Amino acid sequence: MTIQVHVKFFAIFREYVGLKEDWREIEPGTTVQELWDYYTANAKNPRVANIRAAFSVNQRLAKPETILNGGEEVGFLPPVSGGAGTKKKTTARQTKSPTRAPKKNASLTRDFVITNKPLSLDALVARVSHPSVGGITTFLGVVRDNANDRAVKFLEYEAYPELAERMLAQIGAEVNERWSEVRIAIAHRTGRLQIGEASVIIAASAPHRAEAFAACRYAIERLKVILPVWKKEFASDTDYWVEGPTAGEVPTDKADEIVASAELEFAA
């Protein structure tokens, strides 16, 4: 007797496997890894087998040896988009487009949001504002006009929204474990973004500025390595998915080290 699972594919896996989702009959006791092996063996593009994968079951990260019992939602997750940590020297570029301020929109009803609508800095700040706040730090990630020595025309972001919002909430919980008085809100955009548009906004408030700065920095460093959001860059002559680490691959210690280093530089 077989069982059925609902399988979802994202970004480059969706393109290479040739499926966005599938309802697959499997044998009881099949592991997530064995199910992935089936799809890579039958993929439209066999190169998918050479790409590192993370797995989720019922919208939570799962280990390869997780046994499927039927009825689960299984996600196959390519490496997340990550982000450039240091500035690279670039060659001369085409004419720049001016940076646009995030558009104002309706107030947010949640602290952690994945949306295809333009992001609002004001809405994020409102989520973390309260009378005891002494400082609010914000971070805006915006689309730039170049990458890897190529002129970029626009980006497209794709997400596993349910899992991504869970991961944003996890980042919020990690922040509160480290800085208990911090309030934090994060929103990430999906869909097509033009040069200058905001792809992510983080707002962190605290009674004192040091904690707000540290929490905001920690959040973006964690977001870059665990959030199931994928970025496709459309350059002047090609398009490609940006490959970073797999979700869950980088421990929290890495973000702690980056924040500690930044605090030392700030103090100096």
N, C-alpha and C positions, 0 to 999 in steps of 0.2 A: 504494500500500500504506500503510495507516495503522498507527500505533503506539498503545499504551495507557499512560496514566499514572493513578496513584492520587491523588485529590485530597481534601484535608481542609479543612473550614471550621470556624471557631470563633466563639463568642460571637455578637455582633450579625450577623456575616456568615452564620453558620449559620442564624439566624432569617430574615434578609432574603433570602438565596438560596433557602432552603427545603431545604437538604441538609446533612447532617453529613459525608458523604463520597460520593465518586463515582469510578467507573472510566470514564474518558473516552477514546474513540478520537479521535486527533488526527492531523494531517498531520505528517510529518517536517519538522523545522525550525521548528515552532511555538515561539514564545517564551512565557515565563511571563506577560508582559503581555498577549499576544494571547489566551491561555487565560483570563485574568481578564476581559478584555473580553467574551469569549463568555458567561461566567457573569453578568456585570452586565447584559448585554443581555437575558438570559432569566430574570432574577431574579424571585422572587415579589413582592418590594418593590423598585421601581426606585430608591429612595433610596440603595440600597447603592452606586451609582455615585458618590455624592457624598462617600463616606467614604474617607479616606486608607487605603492598604493597604501592608503589607509582605509580602514573599514569602519562602518557604523551599523548598529543593529537597533531598530526602534529609536532612531535619532539620538543615539549615544555612541561614542567611540567604542569599538570592540576589537578584541584580539583576534588574530588569524585562526586560532584554534577554537573559537566560539562555536558551539554546536547549535544548529538551527532545528527548531521543533515544529515549524509550520506557523504561518500567519504573521511572521515578522516582516518589517520593512528593512531591507538591507541596502546600504549605500556604499558605493565604490568611489573613493575620493582620491583624485590625483593630488600631487604636491600643491600646497596653497601658494598664493601669489607672492607672499612675503613682501619684500620692499628693500630698496637700496639703503644700506646703513651709512655709506660714505659717499661723498661727492667724487665722481669720476671726471677726468679731463675729457672734454668733448671738442669736436671740430666745429667749424663754422656751420650755422644752422640757417634754416629758412626764416622768414619773417615771423616774429612772435605774435601771438594773440594776447591781448591784455587779460590779466587775471580778473575774473568776475567774482564779486562777493556772493556768498551763498544766498539764495532767494529766501525771503521770509515766507513761512507757510503756517498752517494751523499748529497749535501747541501739541506736543507729544503726550501720549497717555501712558507710555512705558519708558523705562530707563534704558533699555537695550533693544535696538530696532534695526532690522534689515528692511530697506524700502527701495522702491524704484522711483520714488519722488525726490525732487531736489531737497537737499538738507538745509536745515535752519539752525544757525548758530544760536540765535536768540532762544529757540525752543529748547536746545540742550542746556543752555545756561539757566533757564527757568526751572528745569528739572532739579538742579543742584543748589539753587539759591534758597537760603533761609536766614533768619535773623542772627544766628551765631556765626555766620561765615565771615572770615577775615580776609580771605583771598580765593579767587577763582582762576584756575589755569585752563586754557583751552588749546587744543591742537586741531588744525585743519590739514588733512592730506588732500592736495589738489592735483589735477592732471597737468603734467608738464608737456612741453612740446618736443621733447627729445628723449631717447633712450638708446643705449648701445650704439652711439654714434649715428643714429638714424633720426630723421625728422618724424615725429609722431602726429598723426592726423586726429585720432580719437581713440578712446578705450572702450571696451565692453567688459562689464563685470557680471559674473554669474555666481549664484550662491545656492547652498542648500539651506534655505531660510530658517526652517525649524531648528536644525542642528546649530546653525550659526548664532541664532538668538540664545540658545542654551550656552554656547561657548562664551558669548559676550557676558552673560550673567555669571558664568564661572570666573571670568576675569574680574568682574565686579566683586565677587566673593573673595578672590585672592587679594585684591586691593584692600578690602576691609579687614582681612586677617593681618595685614601689615600696618595699616593706618586706620584705626578704628573710627576716627572722627571724620573721615573723608566720605563725601557723597560723590558718586560718579555716574555719568550717563554717556552712552556711546551709540552712535548711529552710523550705519554703513550703507552706501548707495549701491544699487545694481542697475543693469541696463547700459545703454550707450551714454558716455560722458564726453563732452567736448573739452578742449583745452581750457584750463582755468577753473573748471567746475570742481566742487568738493566731492571727494569719494568717501571720506570718513571724517567725522567730527567727534572729539572727546572733550568733555567738560568735567573738571574735578574741583570740588570746593572743600575747604578745610578752615578751621579757626586761624591757622597760620600758613603763610605762603610756602614754606619748605615742604610740608606734607602734600600740598596741592600740586606743586611742581613734580615731586617724586611719584605720586600716584598717576599723574597724567603720562609721565615717561614710561612707567612700568606698564601701563595699559597698552600703549602703542607697541611696545616691544613684544608683549604677549600676543596681541592681536595679529601681528605679522607672521607668527609661527604656528598658530593653532586655529585661526578662523577659517572655516570651509567656504572661502570666497576665492574665486579664480578670475584672473585678469588677462584679457587678450588685447595685445597692443596692435594697432593698425598703423603701420609705418608707411612711408612714401612708396616703398616697393614690395612690401610683404606684410603678412600678419602672423602672429605667433602667440601662444600661451606662455606666460611668464611662470617659470618653475622655481619654487622655493623649497622649504622642508615639507615633509608630510605632517599632517595634523597630529599633534601629540608627540612628535619626535624630539622636540627641544624642551628640556626641563625648565621649571620655573627659576632655577638657580641662575640661568643665563640672563634673564631679565633683571634679577636682583643685582647681578654683577654690573650690568650696564647702568642701572640707577645709581649704585654706589659710586661708580666711576664719575658719573655726571655730577653727583653731589660734591665730590672732591674738587672737580674743576670749578664748580660754582663757588665753593668756599675759598678757593685760591684767588 
